[in-house]
Amino acid sequence: MDGVAALTGTTNPSRLWSDIKRNMIDKEGFSELYDEIVGLKMLAGDGKLRITDAANPETLFRIIQSIRSPRAEPFKR
């Protein structure tokens, strides 16, 4: 979600991330890509370990291509 927030400037990155994941499967047909996203426990800002979506660089670049935002354009190139 941090990446989604940085690339879009949204105030609700968790909602947008949820929509992006749903669109990857429903509209774009990337169910195999969705399988590459894993939940890892990472330290959150409040000091607690929280399950966070993570992916390898190849999967991240494919996700970035699904983000419609001017901030994401430089990464798409």
CYANA upper distance limits for C-alpha pairs under 8 A (distance plus 0.5 A):
  1 MET  CA      5 ALA  CA      6.63
  1 MET  CA     13 PRO  CA      6.11
  1 MET  CA     14 SER  CA      6.39
  1 MET  CA     17 TRP  CA      6.65
  1 MET  CA     53 ASP  CA      8.20
  2 ASP  CA      6 ALA  CA      6.66
  2 ASP  CA     13 PRO  CA      7.84
  3 GLY  CA      7 LEU  CA      6.54
  4 VAL  CA      8 THR  CA      6.46
  4 VAL  CA      9 GLY  CA      8.35
  4 VAL  CA     10 THR  CA      8.35
  4 VAL  CA     13 PRO  CA      6.46
  4 VAL  CA     16 LEU  CA      8.01
  4 VAL  CA     17 TRP  CA      7.07
  4 VAL  CA     67 ILE  CA      8.47
  5 ALA  CA      9 GLY  CA      5.70
  5 ALA  CA     10 THR  CA      6.02
  5 ALA  CA     11 THR  CA      7.81
  5 ALA  CA     12 ASN  CA      8.19
  5 ALA  CA     13 PRO  CA      5.66
  6 ALA  CA     71 ARG  CA      8.46
  7 LEU  CA     67 ILE  CA      8.45
  7 LEU  CA     69 SER  CA      7.43
  7 LEU  CA     71 ARG  CA      5.55
  7 LEU  CA     72 ALA  CA      5.74
  8 THR  CA     67 ILE  CA      8.38
  8 THR  CA     68 ARG  CA      8.47
  8 THR  CA     69 SER  CA      6.15
  8 THR  CA     70 PRO  CA      8.18
  8 THR  CA     71 ARG  CA      6.61
  8 THR  CA     72 ALA  CA      7.70
 10 THR  CA     16 LEU  CA      8.35
 12 ASN  CA     16 LEU  CA      7.08
 13 PRO  CA     17 TRP  CA      6.39
 14 SER  CA     18 SER  CA      6.63
 15 ARG  CA     19 ASP  CA      6.80
 16 LEU  CA     20 ILE  CA      6.62
 17 TRP  CA     21 LYS  CA      6.69
 18 SER  CA     22 ARG  CA      6.75
 19 ASP  CA     23 ASN  CA      6.57
 20 ILE  CA     24 MET  CA      6.57
 20 ILE  CA     66 SER  CA      7.66
 20 ILE  CA     67 ILE  CA      7.91
 21 LYS  CA     25 ILE  CA      7.18
 21 LYS  CA     34 TYR  CA      7.57
 22 ARG  CA     26 ASP  CA      6.50
 23 ASN  CA     27 LYS  CA      5.58
 23 ASN  CA     28 GLU  CA      6.74
 24 MET  CA     28 GLU  CA      5.43
 24 MET  CA     29 GLY  CA      6.52
 24 MET  CA     30 PHE  CA      5.64
 24 MET  CA     31 SER  CA      7.33
 24 MET  CA     33 LEU  CA      8.45
 24 MET  CA     34 TYR  CA      7.72
 24 MET  CA     66 SER  CA      8.06
 25 ILE  CA     29 GLY  CA      5.40
 25 ILE  CA     30 PHE  CA      5.60
 25 ILE  CA     31 SER  CA      5.39
 25 ILE  CA     34 TYR  CA      7.69
 30 PHE  CA     34 TYR  CA      6.89
 31 SER  CA     35 ASP  CA      6.90
 32 GLU  CA     36 GLU  CA      7.37
 33 LEU  CA     37 ILE  CA      7.72
 33 LEU  CA     59 THR  CA      7.18
 36 GLU  CA     55 ALA  CA      6.90
 36 GLU  CA     56 ASN  CA      8.34
 36 GLU  CA     59 THR  CA      7.37
 37 ILE  CA     53 ASP  CA      6.74
 37 ILE  CA     54 ALA  CA      6.18
 37 ILE  CA     55 ALA  CA      5.48
 37 ILE  CA     59 THR  CA      8.19
 38 VAL  CA     52 THR  CA      8.49
 38 VAL  CA     53 ASP  CA      6.01
 38 VAL  CA     54 ALA  CA      5.85
 38 VAL  CA     55 ALA  CA      6.86
 39 GLY  CA     51 ILE  CA      6.04
 39 GLY  CA     52 THR  CA      5.65
 39 GLY  CA     53 ASP  CA      5.02
 39 GLY  CA     54 ALA  CA      6.56
 40 LEU  CA     50 ARG  CA      8.32
 40 LEU  CA     51 ILE  CA      5.65
 40 LEU  CA     52 THR  CA      5.79
 40 LEU  CA     53 ASP  CA      6.88
 40 LEU  CA     54 ALA  CA      7.12
 41 LYS  CA     49 LEU  CA      6.08
 41 LYS  CA     50 ARG  CA      5.59
 41 LYS  CA     51 ILE  CA      4.79
 41 LYS  CA     52 THR  CA      6.53
 42 MET  CA     49 LEU  CA      5.67
 42 MET  CA     50 ARG  CA      5.97
 42 MET  CA     51 ILE  CA      6.78
 42 MET  CA     52 THR  CA      6.86
 43 LEU  CA     47 GLY  CA      6.43
 43 LEU  CA     48 LYS  CA      6.12
 43 LEU  CA     49 LEU  CA      5.01
 43 LEU  CA     50 ARG  CA      6.83
 44 ALA  CA     48 LYS  CA      6.02
 44 ALA  CA     49 LEU  CA      6.47
 44 ALA  CA     50 ARG  CA      6.73
 55 ALA  CA     59 THR  CA      6.38
 55 ALA  CA     60 LEU  CA      6.53
 56 ASN  CA     60 LEU  CA      6.69
 57 PRO  CA     61 PHE  CA      6.70
 58 GLU  CA     62 ARG  CA      6.96
 59 THR  CA     63 ILE  CA      6.72
 60 LEU  CA     64 ILE  CA      6.64
 61 PHE  CA     65 GLN  CA      6.91
 61 PHE  CA     75 PHE  CA      8.20
 61 PHE  CA     76 LYS  CA      7.95
 62 ARG  CA     66 SER  CA      7.36
 63 ILE  CA     67 ILE  CA      7.35
 64 ILE  CA     72 ALA  CA      7.07
 64 ILE  CA     75 PHE  CA      7.80
 64 ILE  CA     76 LYS  CA      7.36
 65 GLN  CA     72 ALA  CA      8.25
 65 GLN  CA     76 LYS  CA      6.44
 67 ILE  CA     72 ALA  CA      7.18
 68 ARG  CA     72 ALA  CA      7.60
 69 SER  CA     73 GLU  CA      7.36
 72 ALA  CA     76 LYS  CA      6.95
 73 GLU  CA     77 ARG  CA      7.07
